[in-house]
Structures are given as C-alpha cells and as structure tokens.
C-alpha cells in the first residue's frame, strides 16, 4: 500500500537526478513485484535508481512471514515494513 507525501524541503530538489539517470516509479514497482521474494527485497528493488521526485510511504506486508506467524502470539520480524 502506498501513500504520496508532500515534499516540503525545497533543497531536496537540488539532489534530483536527470531523467536519463533514473527509472520511473511505476516501472520500479512492477520490477519489485516480480523479483522480490521478501518485503525487504521489495523495498530494495523499489529504491533502485530512484529520482527522488516522487515521495511515497510504502507499507509492505511479507505474506511468507505472515503465514509463518499464523497461530503465534506475535508476527514474525519483517512481516510489515514501512518505508519512505
């Protein structure tokens, strides 16, 4: 699940990569969905060659770890990762 965040610090725009040096957000999401096996992998794929202009908070649930947690009092470590 994703939510877009407002970029308030205008100095952040000084670090923006030129269009030829990054992969658009929607392609990175598709790549992460196809190649990641765990939530941590998904976050790493999403961060790969990011322009820094599309600020989002991602809440990623690792269904493998969730399945391991069924019937236990706590969720397995890494079941939910929040990333900005």
N, C-alpha and C positions, 0 to 999 in steps of 0.2 A: 504494500500500500504506500502511496506517495502523497505528499502534500508540498506545494510550492511555497517557498519562503521569500519574503521581500529582502532584497539586498540593500541595506541601509548605508553601509560604509562605501562611499564613492571611490575611495582609494583602492578598493578591490579591483576596479576596472583597469587599473594600471598593470595588473598581472594577467590579463586576459590574453589567451593565445590567438594568433591569427587563424582565420578559417581553414587554412591549409594544414594546420598542425593539430587538429582535434577531430574527434568522431562525434557526430550529433547524438544527443541524448537517446532518441528512440532506437538508434542502432545499437548503442551500448546496452540498453535494456533487453533488446532481443538477444544479443550475444550472451549476456549474463543468464538469461532464462534457459538458453540452450546448453551452455557449457559448465555452469556451476553445479556442483553436487551438494554443497552445504551452504548455509546462509553466509558464512564468512567469505567463501569463494565468490558468491553472488555480488557482495559489496565490493570486492576487489576488481571484478570484471567491470562493474558499473563505473568505478573510479578511473579506469584505464583511459588515458588520453582525453580527459575532461577539459572543456574550455574554461570553466569557472563562471560562465554566464547564466547557467540555468540552475538556480539554487533550490534544492529539494531536500526534504527529510524523508528517508525511506524506513519503513518498518518491515523487516523481512523475517518470516517465520520459516524455520527449517522443519519440514514435515517429517523427515527421518528422525530427528531428535524428539519431535513431538510424539511420534509413535513409540519411541523408547520410554517416554515419560508416562504413558497411559497406565493408570492404576498405582502410580507412585505419588507420594505427598508433594514433591517438587518437580518442576520442569527441569530437564537436563540443561546444563550450561550450554549457551549458544542457541537455544531454541528460538529466542527472539533477539534480533539485533536491530538497534536503531542507529541510523547513520545520517549525517548531514553532509 
